[in-house]
């Protein structure tokens, strides 16, 4: 399975609930210290990047590449900054299935 990790500066909003404001504050303190599970207990909203500086890496390879000005084009933002081989996906080894004609007749052409 392929993955891409993006790192950027953004504004976030975390809403936590608790039995007291002190308890909520302590949950946030745990979040700040990287205690796992806090973000799952709250509602986390992330907003678009605050700056144009964005980094990415492929498949957690440990090498961050910078996208200095996000253009919204995969070719300009990603492909031109990677070795071509790094972007070649391994073919998935998913067995092909055969659907009965009764099923395929009901699937709109747009999906084929």
N, C-alpha and C positions, 0 to 999 in steps of 0.2 A: 504494500500500500504506500503510495506517495504521500508526502506531506510538505507543507511550506509553513514556516514560522515567520511572522511579521513582528517587528519591534518598532514602536513609535511613541511619541509623546501625545497624550490625550487627556481630556478631562473625564473623570469617572465620578459616578455617584453611587454610593453604597448605602442602602437602607437596611438597618438591622432592627430586630424587635427583641424585647426582653421584659422582665418583670420590673425593672427599675432602669432609670437613665444611667446609673453607675454600671449596672450589668451590661448595658448596651455599649457604654464607653470601653469597658474591659474587653468586650468582644472585638471592638475596633482595634484596640491595642494589640490583641492577639493577631489580628489580620495584618497589622503593620509589621509584626515580627515574623510573619510567614507561617503561623500556625495553620496546618491544613484543616479544611472543612469550614472555616468561617465564611468564605464567600458563598458556599452552598446554602448556608442558613439565611443569607440575606438576598436582597434584590440588587443586582449589580448592573448598572447602565454604563456603557462606554460610548463616548461621543467621537466623531471623526477627528483625525489627527489635528493638533494645534499648529504644527509646523509642517513644512514640506519635506522634512527629513524623515525618511522611512528606511528601515533595513529589512532584509529577508535572508533566510537560509533555507536550503533544500534538505529535506530528510534528516534534520538534526545533525548535519555534518560538521557543525561547529564553526563554519565560516560565514560570517555575516557580510552581505553585499549591500551597498547603499543605493537607494533610488533617490537621487538628489531632488528631483522635482517630479512628483507623481503625475503621470500623463494619462493614465487610464488605458494604456495600450500594453498588452502582454509582451508584444515584441520589443517595444522601447523600454519598458520598465524591468522586465525579467530576462527575456531571451538574449538581449544584447549584453547583459552583464554576466552571463553564465557560459561555460563551455557547452557546446552543442550536445556533447555526450551526456552531460549531467541532466539534460531535459528529456532525454529519450526514456520513455516509460517502458518498463518491462511488460510484455503482453500478459494479460491476466489469464490465469489457467482456470477459467470458469467453463464447465462443460456446457455445450449448447443444448438447448431443449427444443423439442418440437411441439408446437401448439396445434391442437386440432383446428380444422378449418372453421368450425362453429365459433371458436374463440377469436381467431384472426379476423374473421368477417366483422366482428364488433369493435375492433381496434381502429381508430381513425388513421387515415393515411399519413397524417403528420408525424406519427410515431415510427414509421417505417422509413 
